[in-house]
């Protein structure tokens, strides 16, 4: 079974709840508002994927708890979302810098604000080897591609 098919919003919610402590089907149904049969169905799918394990004890209650594989899945999901957010912001910042630079270059000299006579700097100004806007866009694109790769790997 492909692990990507396991992750639905309901199952992710169950995994996150089980991260705090083991629960019974009744407790999960009460907390989530889903029917017991629906909770049992999702727990069965998660159990088959190795994310959740069933704990039976001497009492009549059956608990479900998260396995180490389930904990890793929650962590990877969080990391992937953070990676997407940072990548998107970085990529869009690079585009914004590039647009601002192009607009500034497109303005005729007359439209620019008057500038005082240039003062000769005491040091030589070195231009960066790579335009910062392009570097930001590249880093952002790499993070977004990594997010997509992580999602497909699952």
C-alpha positions in Angstrom: 0.0 0.0 0.0 1.3 3.4 -1.0 1.8 5.6 2.0 0.5 8.6 0.2 -2.9 7.0 0.0 -2.9 6.8 3.8 -2.7 10.5 4.5 -6.2 12.0 4.5 -7.1 14.9 6.7 -9.0 12.5 9.0 -6.1 10.2 9.4 -3.6 13.0 10.0 -5.9 14.3 12.7 -6.0 10.9 14.3 -2.2 10.5 14.1 -1.7 13.9 15.8 -4.2 13.0 18.5 -2.5 9.6 19.2 0.9 11.4 19.4 -0.1 12.7 22.9 -1.4 9.4 24.4 -3.2 6.1 23.5 -6.9 6.4 22.9 -9.9 4.0 22.5 -12.1 4.2 19.5 -14.9 5.6 21.6 -12.7 8.4 22.9 -11.5 9.3 19.4 -15.0 9.3 18.1 -16.1 11.6 20.9 -13.2 14.0 20.4 -13.4 14.1 16.6 -17.1 13.9 16.0 -16.7 11.0 13.6 -18.7 7.7 14.0 -17.0 4.8 15.7 -17.1 2.8 12.5 -15.4 5.6 10.6 -12.7 5.8 13.3 -12.2 2.1 13.3 -11.9 2.1 9.5 -9.2 4.8 9.5 -7.4 3.1 12.4 -7.4 -0.2 10.5 -5.8 1.5 7.5 -3.2 3.2 9.7 -2.5 0.0 11.5 -2.0 -1.9 8.2 0.5 0.8 7.2 2.4 0.4 10.5 1.6 3.8 11.8 -0.7 2.8 14.6 -0.7 -0.3 16.8 -3.6 -1.9 18.8 -3.1 -2.5 22.5 -5.2 -5.1 24.2 -5.0 -5.6 27.9 -6.9 -7.6 30.5 -9.7 -5.1 30.6 -12.3 -4.8 27.9 -10.9 -1.6 26.5 -8.8 -1.7 23.3 -6.4 1.2 22.9 -4.6 2.5 19.9 -1.2 4.1 20.0 1.2 5.7 17.6 4.2 3.7 16.4 7.6 5.2 15.7 6.8 5.1 12.0 3.7 7.1 12.8 5.7 9.7 14.8 8.2 10.1 11.9 5.3 10.6 9.5 3.9 13.4 11.6 7.4 15.0 11.8 8.0 14.7 8.1 4.6 16.2 7.3 5.4 19.2 9.5 8.9 19.7 8.0 7.5 19.4 4.5 4.9 22.2 5.2 7.6 24.4 6.7 9.8 23.8 3.7 7.0 24.7 1.3 6.3 27.9 3.3 9.9 29.1 3.4 10.5 28.1 -0.2 7.5 30.0 -1.4 8.3 33.2 0.6 12.0 33.0 -0.6 11.0 32.5 -4.2 8.4 35.3 -4.1 11.0 37.6 -2.4 13.4 37.0 -5.2 10.8 37.8 -7.8 9.9 41.0 -5.9 13.6 42.0 -5.8 14.0 41.3 -9.5 10.8 43.3 -10.5 12.0 46.3 -8.3 15.4 46.2 -10.0 13.9 46.1 -13.5 11.5 48.9 -12.7 14.3 51.0 -11.4 16.4 50.4 -14.5 13.5 51.2 -16.8 12.9 54.7 -15.3 14.5 57.4 -17.3 17.0 59.6 -15.6 14.6 62.6 -15.5 12.0 60.6 -13.5 14.4 59.6 -10.8 14.8 61.7 -7.7 17.6 64.2 -7.9 20.8 62.9 -6.4 23.6 64.9 -4.9 26.9 64.9 -6.6 28.4 61.4 -6.2 31.1 61.1 -3.6 34.0 58.9 -4.5 33.9 55.9 -2.1 37.0 55.2 -0.1 36.8 51.6 -1.1 36.0 49.8 -4.3 32.5 48.5 -4.6 32.4 44.9 -5.7 29.3 43.6 -7.4 28.2 40.2 -6.3 28.9 37.2 -8.6 25.3 36.2 -8.6 22.4 38.6 -8.5 20.7 38.3 -5.1 17.3 38.1 -6.6 18.3 35.1 -8.7 19.9 33.4 -5.7 16.7 33.8 -3.6 14.6 32.5 -6.5 16.9 29.5 -6.9 16.8 28.7 -3.1 13.1 29.0 -3.1 12.6 26.8 -6.1 14.9 24.2 -4.6 12.9 24.1 -1.4 9.6 23.8 -3.3 11.0 21.0 -5.4 12.2 19.2 -2.2 8.7 19.6 -0.8 7.2 18.0 -3.9 9.8 15.2 -3.8 9.0 14.4 -0.2 5.3 14.3 -1.0 5.9 11.9 -3.9 8.3 9.7 -1.9 5.6 9.0 0.6 
